[in-house]
């Protein structure tokens, strides 16, 4: 799906506040509420927008130890080939499948160091692990932004400059 300036403006606002109403979005981007609703639904149906979620402070819910675990596993035990092996583990926040000799990177959070140790011991059955604790996120995870000059309209084209 090709996105125009209005689509990108809607994505910018929705990524900042996914609870924004269509009326509020319309005011922000200078379009009508029905147009905004249609554009958002079109992006949802084409899987450009894949969901909406709340951001949760891990320490605030008692998960003060956050780490990235590099996994080197092969064959039928590999967590990237059979992710159902660990999908119900509450400590596992996400898994990235990688190229190279490390097959995956597992993002985990536990209440304390002892919890991280127990989790690593459970992961050993699936392959070799190496972990690194996350101290902070100097650049926090952020929304997708349009790269400069990518798919932008010329300044004099209809609809250009509708971003706020």
N, C-alpha and C positions, 0 to 999 in steps of 0.2 A: 504494500500500500504506500503510495506516495503522499507525503504530508506537506501541506502548504503552511503559510505563516499563521493562519488562524489555528490550525491543528497544533502547531508547535506552541503557540501562546496558551492554548487550553491545557496541553501537557504540562507546561511550566507551572501554571496555577494549580492544577490538580495534584502535582507532585508536592507542592508546598502545602496544600490543604485539600485533601481528598474529600472532605466533608462539605466543601463549598457548594452551595445550591446552584442550579442552572441560572437562576436570575442573577445571583452575585457574579458568577462566571461571565455572564453576558455583559454586565456592567464593566467588568475588568478588561474584556477584550473588544468591546465596542461592537457587539453583534446582538441579534435578538435571542431571547431564551429558547424559542423553538429551533433556531439554527444551531445553537450550542448543544442542545439536547440531541439533535440528529447527529452532529459531528461526534459527540462523545459515544453515542450508541454505535456508530459506524466503527470507531476505533476499538470499542469493546468486542464487536462482532468479528472484526478482522484480527483480533488478538494483539493489537498494538498495546492496548491496555489489558493487562492480564489479571488484575485484581486490585483491591484496596486493603490497606492494613494499618493498624496503629503501631507507632514506634514505642517500644517499651524500654525503660532504663533497667538494664540487667541488675545492677547493684540494688536498685530500688525494690526489686522483687526477690532479693536474697541470693542472687547469683553473681557474687563479687569476683570470681576468678574466671577469666575468659582466656581461651588459648586457641591456637591453630595447630592441628596435628597433621603432620605429613605422613601419609600411608604409602608403603611399598608392599603391595600384595598382588598375587598372581593366581590364576585359575579360578575354580568354582567358589573359593572363599572371598574373592575380591568384592569389596563393598560397592564398587561402581558397577559391577555386573549384576549384583544382587542387593540393591539398596534396601530391600525389605528386611534385611538382617538387622538394620539399626534404625530404621525410620521411626520406631516407637520409643526410642531412647530419648527422654526429655532433655538430656544434656546436649544432644546434637542439634545445633541451630541450622546447619547447612553443610552440604558436601559439594566440592568442586571436583570435576573429573579433569585430569591434567594429562599433558603429553610428557614424554621423557621417562626417566626411571622412577619418578614419584607418580603413582597413579591417581592420588587424590589428596585434597586438602580438606580437613574436617574442622569446621568452626564449632567450638564447644564452649559451654559455660557451666560452672559448678559453684556450689556455695563456698567451697574452701579448697585448699591444696590437697587435703585428704580425699575429697571428692574427685578431684582431677586425677589423683593417683589411681583410685579405684576404676575410673573410666578408662584410663590408659591400659590398665591390666585387662579390662574387658575387650578392648580393641586389639590386644596382642593376638587373640585367636584368629584374626583376619589378616595379619601380616605385621611387618616391621613398622614401628612408629618412631617418630621424632617430633617433639612438641616444642612450642615457643609460646610463652605467656604474652598476652596482649597487655601492654602497659597503658596505652592510650590510642586514640584515633586522631592524629594531628589533622588529617583531612577525613572527616566523617563520610560515611556512605552518603551519596547524594543522588538526586534524580538525573535522568538523562537530559542532556542539553544538545541542541543542534550545533554541530561544528561550524565555525565561521565559514561563510561562503557556500555552504552545502544546502542546495535546494532553496535558496532564498530568492525572493522575487526582486526584480529591478525596482529601484525606489519610486519610479513613476507608474508602475503596474497597478491595476485595480486590486485593492486588498492589501497592498504593501503598507507597512508601517502601522498595522492595526494592533500591534503588541503594546501593552502598557508597562 
